[in-house]
Amino acid sequence: MLQKYEKINIRTNGINLYEITNNIIDWINKINLSSGLLNISIQHTSASLLLQENADPTY
């Protein structure tokens, strides 16, 4: 099984919610991924990762 790893740094302006979907999609397109398993993690003691499935982008 082929494995890929990428570290993506996101600059922020303090406490807030930050949309990172396009960063992830850009990486997926860059490596030509069409199917597989994607693991996303965050290594910061005071940050969290919010995942939403099938969210309506108009809101």
N, CA, C and O atoms as a Tripos MOL2 file, in Angstrom:
@<TRIPOS>MOLECULE
protein
  236   235    59     0     0
PROTEIN
NO_CHARGES

@<TRIPOS>ATOM
      1 N           0.8390   -1.1740    0.0000 N.3       1 MET1
      2 CA          0.0000    0.0000    0.0000 C.3       1 MET1
      3 C           0.8910    1.2450    0.0000 C.2       1 MET1
      4 O           1.8320    1.3590    0.7850 O.2       1 MET1
      5 N           0.5730    2.1540   -0.8840 N.am      2 LEU2
      6 CA          1.2990    3.4140   -0.9900 C.3       2 LEU2
      7 C           0.8730    4.3550    0.1290 C.2       2 LEU2
      8 O          -0.3150    4.4720    0.4320 O.2       2 LEU2
      9 N           1.8450    5.0260    0.7420 N.am      3 GLN3
     10 CA          1.5550    5.9930    1.8000 C.3       3 GLN3
     11 C           2.1900    7.3310    1.4470 C.2       3 GLN3
     12 O           3.2910    7.3860    0.9000 O.2       3 GLN3
     13 N           1.4910    8.3880    1.7620 N.am      4 LYS4
     14 CA          1.9980    9.7490    1.5520 C.3       4 LYS4
     15 C           1.8830   10.5070    2.8660 C.2       4 LYS4
     16 O           0.9730   10.2650    3.6590 O.2       4 LYS4
     17 N           2.8090   11.4210    3.0860 N.am      5 TYR5
     18 CA          2.7960   12.2530    4.2920 C.3       5 TYR5
     19 C           3.0630   13.6880    3.8770 C.2       5 TYR5
     20 O           3.9190   13.9530    3.0340 O.2       5 TYR5
     21 N           2.3400   14.5910    4.4630 N.am      6 GLU6
     22 CA          2.5620   16.0080    4.1920 C.3       6 GLU6
     23 C           2.2920   16.7910    5.4690 C.2       6 GLU6
     24 O           1.3140   16.5330    6.1700 O.2       6 GLU6
     25 N           3.1410   17.7240    5.7570 N.am      7 LYS7
     26 CA          2.9180   18.6420    6.8680 C.3       7 LYS7
     27 C           2.4420   19.9570    6.2640 C.2       7 LYS7
     28 O           3.1470   20.5730    5.4630 O.2       7 LYS7
     29 N           1.2550   20.3790    6.6480 N.am      8 ILE8
     30 CA          0.6800   21.6170    6.1380 C.3       8 ILE8
     31 C           0.6260   22.6170    7.2890 C.2       8 ILE8
     32 O          -0.0180   22.3620    8.3070 O.2       8 ILE8
     33 N           1.2910   23.7370    7.1300 N.am      9 ASN9
     34 CA          1.2870   24.7880    8.1460 C.3       9 ASN9
     35 C           0.2200   25.8180    7.7980 C.2       9 ASN9
     36 O           0.1620   26.3100    6.6710 O.2       9 ASN9
     37 N          -0.6140   26.1360    8.7690 N.am     10 ILE10
     38 CA         -1.6760   27.1150    8.5850 C.3      10 ILE10
     39 C          -1.4090   28.2910    9.5200 C.2      10 ILE10
     40 O          -1.3880   28.1200   10.7390 O.2      10 ILE10
     41 N          -1.2070   29.4680    8.9640 N.am     11 ARG11
     42 CA         -1.0150   30.6630    9.7850 C.3      11 ARG11
     43 C          -2.3790   31.1780   10.2300 C.2      11 ARG11
     44 O          -3.3240   31.2310    9.4430 O.2      11 ARG11
     45 N          -2.4660   31.5530   11.4950 N.am     12 THR12
     46 CA         -3.7290   32.0370   12.0410 C.3      12 THR12
     47 C          -3.5410   33.3970   12.6890 C.2      12 THR12
     48 O          -2.4210   33.8620   12.9010 O.2      12 THR12
     49 N          -4.6590   34.0130   12.9940 N.am     13 ASN13
     50 CA         -4.6540   35.3110   13.6820 C.3      13 ASN13
     51 C          -5.3370   35.1900   15.0320 C.2      13 ASN13
     52 O          -6.2000   36.0010   15.3680 O.2      13 ASN13
     53 N          -4.9650   34.1990   15.7960 N.am     14 GLY14
     54 CA         -5.5400   34.0410   17.1250 C.3      14 GLY14
     55 C          -6.6990   33.0660   17.1570 C.2      14 GLY14
     56 O          -6.9080   32.2880   16.2260 O.2      14 GLY14
     57 N          -7.4460   33.1230   18.2440 N.am     15 ILE15
     58 CA         -8.5400   32.1870   18.4810 C.3      15 ILE15
     59 C          -9.6610   32.4360   17.4800 C.2      15 ILE15
     60 O         -10.1930   33.5420   17.3790 O.2      15 ILE15
     61 N         -10.0100   31.3760   16.7360 N.am     16 ASN16
     62 CA        -11.0580   31.4700   15.7290 C.3      16 ASN16
     63 C         -11.2330   30.1030   15.0960 C.2      16 ASN16
     64 O         -10.4850   29.1750   15.4040 O.2      16 ASN16
     65 N         -12.2090   29.9720   14.2170 N.am     17 LEU17
     66 CA        -12.3420   28.7810   13.3800 C.3      17 LEU17
     67 C         -11.7150   29.1010   12.0320 C.2      17 LEU17
     68 O         -11.9620   30.1670   11.4670 O.2      17 LEU17
     69 N         -10.9080   28.1870   11.5150 N.am     18 TYR18
     70 CA        -10.2340   28.4090   10.2420 C.3      18 TYR18
     71 C         -10.5750   27.2810    9.2850 C.2      18 TYR18
     72 O         -10.4480   26.1030    9.6180 O.2      18 TYR18
     73 N         -11.0070   27.6560    8.1000 N.am     19 GLU19
     74 CA        -11.3660   26.7000    7.0580 C.3      19 GLU19
     75 C         -10.0890   26.1980    6.3880 C.2      19 GLU19
     76 O          -9.3360   26.9880    5.8190 O.2      19 GLU19
     77 N          -9.8420   24.8890    6.4520 N.am     20 ILE20
     78 CA         -8.6370   24.3190    5.8400 C.3      20 ILE20
     79 C          -8.9790   23.3370    4.7240 C.2      20 ILE20
     80 O          -8.1010   22.6400    4.2150 O.2      20 ILE20
     81 N         -10.2620   23.2840    4.3430 N.am     21 THR21
     82 CA        -10.6980   22.3340    3.3180 C.3      21 THR21
     83 C          -9.9090   22.4980    2.0280 C.2      21 THR21
     84 O          -9.4480   21.5080    1.4580 O.2      21 THR21
     85 N          -9.7450   23.7330    1.5560 N.am     22 ASN22
     86 CA         -9.0350   23.9500    0.2930 C.3      22 ASN22
     87 C          -7.5730   23.5340    0.3820 C.2      22 ASN22
     88 O          -7.0070   23.0600   -0.6030 O.2      22 ASN22
     89 N          -6.9500   23.7040    1.5510 N.am     23 ASN23
     90 CA         -5.5740   23.2490    1.7290 C.3      23 ASN23
     91 C          -5.4870   21.7340    1.5490 C.2      23 ASN23
     92 O          -4.5650   21.2320    0.9060 O.2      23 ASN23
     93 N          -6.4490   21.0110    2.1190 N.am     24 ILE24
     94 CA         -6.4670   19.5540    2.0220 C.3      24 ILE24
     95 C          -6.7690   19.1220    0.5910 C.2      24 ILE24
     96 O          -6.1190   18.2190    0.0650 O.2      24 ILE24
     97 N          -7.7560   19.7640   -0.0440 N.am     25 ILE25
     98 CA         -8.1090   19.4240   -1.4250 C.3      25 ILE25
     99 C          -6.9350   19.6820   -2.3580 C.2      25 ILE25
    100 O          -6.6660   18.8690   -3.2430 O.2      25 ILE25
    101 N          -6.2320   20.7940   -2.1800 N.am     26 ASP26
    102 CA         -5.0580   21.0940   -3.0100 C.3      26 ASP26
    103 C          -4.0080   19.9980   -2.8850 C.2      26 ASP26
    104 O          -3.4240   19.5820   -3.8850 O.2      26 ASP26
    105 N          -3.7620   19.5290   -1.6680 N.am     27 TRP27
    106 CA         -2.7780   18.4630   -1.4560 C.3      27 TRP27
    107 C          -3.2370   17.1660   -2.1180 C.2      27 TRP27
    108 O          -2.4410   16.4860   -2.7660 O.2      27 TRP27
    109 N          -4.5150   16.8180   -1.9600 N.am     28 ILE28
    110 CA         -5.0540   15.6050   -2.5800 C.3      28 ILE28
    111 C          -4.8940   15.6740   -4.0970 C.2      28 ILE28
    112 O          -4.4980   14.6890   -4.7210 O.2      28 ILE28
    113 N          -5.1960   16.8210   -4.6920 N.am     29 ASN29
    114 CA         -5.0310   16.9870   -6.1400 C.3      29 ASN29
    115 C          -3.5660   16.9230   -6.5470 C.2      29 ASN29
    116 O          -3.2400   16.3810   -7.6030 O.2      29 ASN29
    117 N          -2.6880   17.4690   -5.7270 N.am     30 LYS30
    118 CA         -1.2530   17.4770   -6.0330 C.3      30 LYS30
    119 C          -0.6840   16.0690   -6.1360 C.2      30 LYS30
    120 O           0.1800   15.8110   -6.9740 O.2      30 LYS30
    121 N          -1.1590   15.1580   -5.2940 N.am     31 ILE31
    122 CA         -0.6290   13.7920   -5.3140 C.3      31 ILE31
    123 C          -1.4920   12.8450   -6.1470 C.2      31 ILE31
    124 O          -1.2480   11.6390   -6.1720 O.2      31 ILE31
    125 N          -2.5070   13.3960   -6.8340 N.am     32 ASN32
    126 CA         -3.3920   12.6120   -7.7040 C.3      32 ASN32
    127 C          -4.0780   11.4760   -6.9620 C.2      32 ASN32
    128 O          -4.1540   10.3590   -7.4720 O.2      32 ASN32
    129 N          -4.5700   11.7470   -5.7780 N.am     33 LEU33
    130 CA         -5.2680   10.7390   -4.9850 C.3      33 LEU33
    131 C          -6.7070   10.6180   -5.4740 C.2      33 LEU33
    132 O          -7.4210   11.6150   -5.5770 O.2      33 LEU33
    133 N          -7.1280    9.3840   -5.7750 N.am     34 SER34
    134 CA         -8.5100    9.1800   -6.2220 C.3      34 SER34
    135 C          -9.3210    8.3620   -5.2270 C.2      34 SER34
    136 O         -10.5480    8.4610   -5.2000 O.2      34 SER34
    137 N          -8.6540    7.5620   -4.4150 N.am     35 SER35
    138 CA         -9.3440    6.8140   -3.3630 C.3      35 SER35
    139 C          -8.3310    6.4500   -2.2960 C.2      35 SER35
    140 O          -7.1280    6.4030   -2.5530 O.2      35 SER35
    141 N          -8.8280    6.1940   -1.1010 N.am     36 GLY36
    142 CA         -7.9260    5.8230   -0.0230 C.3      36 GLY36
    143 C          -8.4290    6.3190    1.3180 C.2      36 GLY36
    144 O          -9.6040    6.6460    1.4790 O.2      36 GLY36
    145 N          -7.5330    6.3670    2.2620 N.am     37 LEU37
    146 CA         -7.8350    6.7710    3.6310 C.3      37 LEU37
    147 C          -7.0200    8.0170    3.9530 C.2      37 LEU37
    148 O          -5.8150    8.0600    3.7030 O.2      37 LEU37
    149 N          -7.6750    9.0200    4.5010 N.am     38 LEU38
    150 CA         -7.0080   10.2760    4.8410 C.3      38 LEU38
    151 C          -7.0840   10.4880    6.3440 C.2      38 LEU38
    152 O          -8.1750   10.5220    6.9140 O.2      38 LEU38
    153 N          -5.9490   10.6270    6.9780 N.am     39 ASN39
    154 CA         -5.8730   10.9250    8.4110 C.3      39 ASN39
    155 C          -5.3800   12.3530    8.5710 C.2      39 ASN39
    156 O          -4.3610   12.7360    7.9970 O.2      39 ASN39
    157 N          -6.1050   13.1320    9.3520 N.am     40 ILE40
    158 CA         -5.7260   14.5170    9.6270 C.3      40 ILE40
    159 C          -5.5720   14.6650   11.1290 C.2      40 ILE40
    160 O          -6.4560   14.2690   11.8900 O.2      40 ILE40
    161 N          -4.4550   15.2320   11.5580 N.am     41 SER41
    162 CA         -4.2470   15.4310   12.9910 C.3      41 SER41
    163 C          -3.6700   16.8200   13.2280 C.2      41 SER41
    164 O          -3.1590   17.4720   12.3170 O.2      41 SER41
    165 N          -3.7670   17.2430   14.4580 N.am     42 ILE42
    166 CA         -3.2190   18.5310   14.8580 C.3      42 ILE42
    167 C          -2.3800   18.3020   16.1090 C.2      42 ILE42
    168 O          -2.8310   17.6540   17.0540 O.2      42 ILE42
    169 N          -1.1660   18.8310   16.1160 N.am     43 GLN43
    170 CA         -0.2510   18.5920   17.2300 C.3      43 GLN43
    171 C          -0.0230   19.8750   18.0140 C.2      43 GLN43
    172 O           1.0870   20.4070   18.0430 O.2      43 GLN43
    173 N          -1.0580   20.3590   18.6340 N.am     44 HIS44
    174 CA         -0.9430   21.5610   19.4410 C.3      44 HIS44
    175 C          -1.7820   21.3630   20.6910 C.2      44 HIS44
    176 O          -2.9050   20.8630   20.6190 O.2      44 HIS44
    177 N          -1.2500   21.7500   21.8200 N.am     45 THR45
    178 CA         -1.9190   21.4650   23.0920 C.3      45 THR45
    179 C          -3.1900   22.2720   23.3160 C.2      45 THR45
    180 O          -4.0590   21.8400   24.0730 O.2      45 THR45
    181 N          -3.3230   23.4250   22.6820 N.am     46 SER46
    182 CA         -4.5080   24.2480   22.9310 C.3      46 SER46
    183 C          -5.3600   24.4540   21.6780 C.2      46 SER46
    184 O          -6.1410   25.4030   21.6090 O.2      46 SER46
    185 N          -5.2140   23.5790   20.6970 N.am     47 ALA47
    186 CA         -5.9940   23.6770   19.4650 C.3      47 ALA47
    187 C          -6.8280   22.4210   19.2880 C.2      47 ALA47
    188 O          -6.5400   21.3790   19.8780 O.2      47 ALA47
    189 N          -7.8540   22.5300   18.4780 N.am     48 SER48
    190 CA         -8.6840   21.3610   18.1910 C.3      48 SER48
    191 C          -9.0190   21.3400   16.7060 C.2      48 SER48
    192 O          -8.8780   22.3420   16.0050 O.2      48 SER48
    193 N          -9.4560   20.1960   16.2510 N.am     49 LEU49
    194 CA         -9.7940   19.9890   14.8480 C.3      49 LEU49
    195 C         -11.2640   19.6200   14.7770 C.2      49 LEU49
    196 O         -11.6950   18.6540   15.4060 O.2      49 LEU49
    197 N         -12.0340   20.3770   14.0190 N.am     50 LEU50
    198 CA        -13.4640   20.1430   13.8560 C.3      50 LEU50
    199 C         -13.7010   19.5930   12.4590 C.2      50 LEU50
    200 O         -13.3520   20.2370   11.4690 O.2      50 LEU50
    201 N         -14.2900   18.4130   12.3740 N.am     51 LEU51
    202 CA        -14.6090   17.7960   11.0880 C.3      51 LEU51
    203 C         -16.1150   17.7460   10.9290 C.2      51 LEU51
    204 O         -16.8300   17.3130   11.8330 O.2      51 LEU51
    205 N         -16.5970   18.1920    9.7700 N.am     52 GLN52
    206 CA        -18.0210   18.1320    9.4760 C.3      52 GLN52
    207 C         -18.2070   17.4090    8.1540 C.2      52 GLN52
    208 O         -17.5280   17.7040    7.1710 O.2      52 GLN52
    209 N         -19.1190   16.4710    8.1390 N.am     53 GLU53
    210 CA        -19.3990   15.7060    6.9350 C.3      53 GLU53
    211 C         -20.6760   16.2250    6.2950 C.2      53 GLU53
    212 O         -21.6670   16.4770    6.9800 O.2      53 GLU53
    213 N         -20.6460   16.3840    4.9810 N.am     54 ASN54
    214 CA        -21.8030   16.8270    4.1990 C.3      54 ASN54
    215 C         -22.3590   18.1640    4.6790 C.2      54 ASN54
    216 O         -23.5720   18.3690    4.6710 O.2      54 ASN54
    217 N         -21.5000   19.0540    5.0880 N.am     55 ALA55
    218 CA        -21.9420   20.3770    5.5280 C.3      55 ALA55
    219 C         -22.3660   21.2000    4.3140 C.2      55 ALA55
    220 O         -21.7360   21.1160    3.2600 O.2      55 ALA55
    221 N         -23.4130   21.9850    4.4510 N.am     56 ASP56
    222 CA        -23.8960   22.8390    3.3750 C.3      56 ASP56
    223 C         -22.9840   24.0610    3.2710 C.2      56 ASP56
    224 O         -22.9410   24.8640    4.2040 O.2      56 ASP56
    225 N         -22.2540   24.2280    2.1620 N.am     57 PRO57
    226 CA        -21.2850   25.3300    2.0470 C.3      57 PRO57
    227 C         -21.9270   26.7090    1.9330 C.2      57 PRO57
    228 O         -21.2090   27.7090    1.9620 O.2      57 PRO57
    229 N         -23.2580   26.8020    1.8040 N.am     58 THR58
    230 CA        -23.9010   28.1100    1.6810 C.3      58 THR58
    231 C         -24.0730   28.8010    3.0240 C.2      58 THR58
    232 O         -24.4710   29.9650    3.0630 O.2      58 THR58
    233 N         -23.7840   28.1140    4.1270 N.am     59 TYR59
    234 CA        -23.9260   28.7130    5.4560 C.3      59 TYR59
    235 C         -22.6030   29.1680    5.9870 C.2      59 TYR59
    236 O         -22.5320   29.6980    7.0960 O.2      59 TYR59
@<TRIPOS>BOND
     1     1     2 1
     2     2     3 1
     3     3     4 2
     4     3     5 am
     5     5     6 1
     6     6     7 1
     7     7     8 2
     8     7     9 am
     9     9    10 1
    10    10    11 1
    11    11    12 2
    12    11    13 am
    13    13    14 1
    14    14    15 1
    15    15    16 2
    16    15    17 am
    17    17    18 1
    18    18    19 1
    19    19    20 2
    20    19    21 am
    21    21    22 1
    22    22    23 1
    23    23    24 2
    24    23    25 am
    25    25    26 1
    26    26    27 1
    27    27    28 2
    28    27    29 am
    29    29    30 1
    30    30    31 1
    31    31    32 2
    32    31    33 am
    33    33    34 1
    34    34    35 1
    35    35    36 2
    36    35    37 am
    37    37    38 1
    38    38    39 1
    39    39    40 2
    40    39    41 am
    41    41    42 1
    42    42    43 1
    43    43    44 2
    44    43    45 am
    45    45    46 1
    46    46    47 1
    47    47    48 2
    48    47    49 am
    49    49    50 1
    50    50    51 1
    51    51    52 2
    52    51    53 am
    53    53    54 1
    54    54    55 1
    55    55    56 2
    56    55    57 am
    57    57    58 1
    58    58    59 1
    59    59    60 2
    60    59    61 am
    61    61    62 1
    62    62    63 1
    63    63    64 2
    64    63    65 am
    65    65    66 1
    66    66    67 1
    67    67    68 2
    68    67    69 am
    69    69    70 1
    70    70    71 1
    71    71    72 2
    72    71    73 am
    73    73    74 1
    74    74    75 1
    75    75    76 2
    76    75    77 am
    77    77    78 1
    78    78    79 1
    79    79    80 2
    80    79    81 am
    81    81    82 1
    82    82    83 1
    83    83    84 2
    84    83    85 am
    85    85    86 1
    86    86    87 1
    87    87    88 2
    88    87    89 am
    89    89    90 1
    90    90    91 1
    91    91    92 2
    92    91    93 am
    93    93    94 1
    94    94    95 1
    95    95    96 2
    96    95    97 am
    97    97    98 1
    98    98    99 1
    99    99   100 2
   100    99   101 am
   101   101   102 1
   102   102   103 1
   103   103   104 2
   104   103   105 am
   105   105   106 1
   106   106   107 1
   107   107   108 2
   108   107   109 am
   109   109   110 1
   110   110   111 1
   111   111   112 2
   112   111   113 am
   113   113   114 1
   114   114   115 1
   115   115   116 2
   116   115   117 am
   117   117   118 1
   118   118   119 1
   119   119   120 2
   120   119   121 am
   121   121   122 1
   122   122   123 1
   123   123   124 2
   124   123   125 am
   125   125   126 1
   126   126   127 1
   127   127   128 2
   128   127   129 am
   129   129   130 1
   130   130   131 1
   131   131   132 2
   132   131   133 am
   133   133   134 1
   134   134   135 1
   135   135   136 2
   136   135   137 am
   137   137   138 1
   138   138   139 1
   139   139   140 2
   140   139   141 am
   141   141   142 1
   142   142   143 1
   143   143   144 2
   144   143   145 am
   145   145   146 1
   146   146   147 1
   147   147   148 2
   148   147   149 am
   149   149   150 1
   150   150   151 1
   151   151   152 2
   152   151   153 am
   153   153   154 1
   154   154   155 1
   155   155   156 2
   156   155   157 am
   157   157   158 1
   158   158   159 1
   159   159   160 2
   160   159   161 am
   161   161   162 1
   162   162   163 1
   163   163   164 2
   164   163   165 am
   165   165   166 1
   166   166   167 1
   167   167   168 2
   168   167   169 am
   169   169   170 1
   170   170   171 1
   171   171   172 2
   172   171   173 am
   173   173   174 1
   174   174   175 1
   175   175   176 2
   176   175   177 am
   177   177   178 1
   178   178   179 1
   179   179   180 2
   180   179   181 am
   181   181   182 1
   182   182   183 1
   183   183   184 2
   184   183   185 am
   185   185   186 1
   186   186   187 1
   187   187   188 2
   188   187   189 am
   189   189   190 1
   190   190   191 1
   191   191   192 2
   192   191   193 am
   193   193   194 1
   194   194   195 1
   195   195   196 2
   196   195   197 am
   197   197   198 1
   198   198   199 1
   199   199   200 2
   200   199   201 am
   201   201   202 1
   202   202   203 1
   203   203   204 2
   204   203   205 am
   205   205   206 1
   206   206   207 1
   207   207   208 2
   208   207   209 am
   209   209   210 1
   210   210   211 1
   211   211   212 2
   212   211   213 am
   213   213   214 1
   214   214   215 1
   215   215   216 2
   216   215   217 am
   217   217   218 1
   218   218   219 1
   219   219   220 2
   220   219   221 am
   221   221   222 1
   222   222   223 1
   223   223   224 2
   224   223   225 am
   225   225   226 1
   226   226   227 1
   227   227   228 2
   228   227   229 am
   229   229   230 1
   230   230   231 1
   231   231   232 2
   232   231   233 am
   233   233   234 1
   234   234   235 1
   235   235   236 2
@<TRIPOS>SUBSTRUCTURE
     1 MET1         2 RESIDUE 1 A MET
     2 LEU2         6 RESIDUE 1 A LEU
     3 GLN3        10 RESIDUE 1 A GLN
     4 LYS4        14 RESIDUE 1 A LYS
     5 TYR5        18 RESIDUE 1 A TYR
     6 GLU6        22 RESIDUE 1 A GLU
     7 LYS7        26 RESIDUE 1 A LYS
     8 ILE8        30 RESIDUE 1 A ILE
     9 ASN9        34 RESIDUE 1 A ASN
    10 ILE10       38 RESIDUE 1 A ILE
    11 ARG11       42 RESIDUE 1 A ARG
    12 THR12       46 RESIDUE 1 A THR
    13 ASN13       50 RESIDUE 1 A ASN
    14 GLY14       54 RESIDUE 1 A GLY
    15 ILE15       58 RESIDUE 1 A ILE
    16 ASN16       62 RESIDUE 1 A ASN
    17 LEU17       66 RESIDUE 1 A LEU
    18 TYR18       70 RESIDUE 1 A TYR
    19 GLU19       74 RESIDUE 1 A GLU
    20 ILE20       78 RESIDUE 1 A ILE
    21 THR21       82 RESIDUE 1 A THR
    22 ASN22       86 RESIDUE 1 A ASN
    23 ASN23       90 RESIDUE 1 A ASN
    24 ILE24       94 RESIDUE 1 A ILE
    25 ILE25       98 RESIDUE 1 A ILE
    26 ASP26      102 RESIDUE 1 A ASP
    27 TRP27      106 RESIDUE 1 A TRP
    28 ILE28      110 RESIDUE 1 A ILE
    29 ASN29      114 RESIDUE 1 A ASN
    30 LYS30      118 RESIDUE 1 A LYS
    31 ILE31      122 RESIDUE 1 A ILE
    32 ASN32      126 RESIDUE 1 A ASN
    33 LEU33      130 RESIDUE 1 A LEU
    34 SER34      134 RESIDUE 1 A SER
    35 SER35      138 RESIDUE 1 A SER
    36 GLY36      142 RESIDUE 1 A GLY
    37 LEU37      146 RESIDUE 1 A LEU
    38 LEU38      150 RESIDUE 1 A LEU
    39 ASN39      154 RESIDUE 1 A ASN
    40 ILE40      158 RESIDUE 1 A ILE
    41 SER41      162 RESIDUE 1 A SER
    42 ILE42      166 RESIDUE 1 A ILE
    43 GLN43      170 RESIDUE 1 A GLN
    44 HIS44      174 RESIDUE 1 A HIS
    45 THR45      178 RESIDUE 1 A THR
    46 SER46      182 RESIDUE 1 A SER
    47 ALA47      186 RESIDUE 1 A ALA
    48 SER48      190 RESIDUE 1 A SER
    49 LEU49      194 RESIDUE 1 A LEU
    50 LEU50      198 RESIDUE 1 A LEU
    51 LEU51      202 RESIDUE 1 A LEU
    52 GLN52      206 RESIDUE 1 A GLN
    53 GLU53      210 RESIDUE 1 A GLU
    54 ASN54      214 RESIDUE 1 A ASN
    55 ALA55      218 RESIDUE 1 A ALA
    56 ASP56      222 RESIDUE 1 A ASP
    57 PRO57      226 RESIDUE 1 A PRO
    58 THR58      230 RESIDUE 1 A THR
    59 TYR59      234 RESIDUE 1 A TYR
